[in-house]
């Protein structure tokens, strides 16, 4: 099943964070995301601050619906960096990749 069709599942810990092999497998579905310090992240560039903030708002609404919340940094007035990890396990889980795929889809439908 595609990540887009899945829903984030609450994680309270007690599971292992993904290893390199699992991360590599899931990155194939979100190829524009990269692994940095055990997290996945992607930077988005918009035409102006207003567009960047609209995107942040839409991502925030999606994250709330999924119950999985990213770190979001707005910088350079029109750039948005999103970083995902599963805090309760100190690494990456399927939830991170599900949200990344859904964020990518938002971008493709909002532009």
Secondary structure as the mmCIF struct_conf table of DSSP 4:
data_model
#
loop_
_struct_conf.conf_type_id
_struct_conf.id
_struct_conf.beg_label_comp_id
_struct_conf.beg_label_asym_id
_struct_conf.beg_label_seq_id
_struct_conf.end_label_comp_id
_struct_conf.end_label_asym_id
_struct_conf.end_label_seq_id
HELX_RH_3T_P HELX_RH_3T_P1 UNK A 3 UNK A 5
BEND BEND1 UNK A 13 UNK A 13
BEND BEND2 UNK A 15 UNK A 15
HELX_LH_PP_P HELX_LH_PP_P1 UNK A 16 UNK A 18
HELX_RH_AL_P HELX_RH_AL_P1 UNK A 20 UNK A 27
TURN_TY1_P TURN_TY1_P1 UNK A 28 UNK A 29
BEND BEND3 UNK A 30 UNK A 30
TURN_TY1_P TURN_TY1_P2 UNK A 31 UNK A 32
STRN STRN1 UNK A 34 UNK A 36
TURN_TY1_P TURN_TY1_P3 UNK A 37 UNK A 38
STRN STRN2 UNK A 39 UNK A 45
BEND BEND4 UNK A 47 UNK A 48
HELX_RH_AL_P HELX_RH_AL_P2 UNK A 49 UNK A 66
TURN_TY1_P TURN_TY1_P4 UNK A 67 UNK A 67
STRN STRN3 UNK A 71 UNK A 75
TURN_TY1_P TURN_TY1_P5 UNK A 76 UNK A 78
STRN STRN4 UNK A 79 UNK A 84
STRN STRN5 UNK A 86 UNK A 86
HELX_RH_3T_P HELX_RH_3T_P2 UNK A 87 UNK A 89
TURN_TY1_P TURN_TY1_P6 UNK A 90 UNK A 90
STRN STRN6 UNK A 91 UNK A 91
HELX_RH_AL_P HELX_RH_AL_P3 UNK A 94 UNK A 110
#
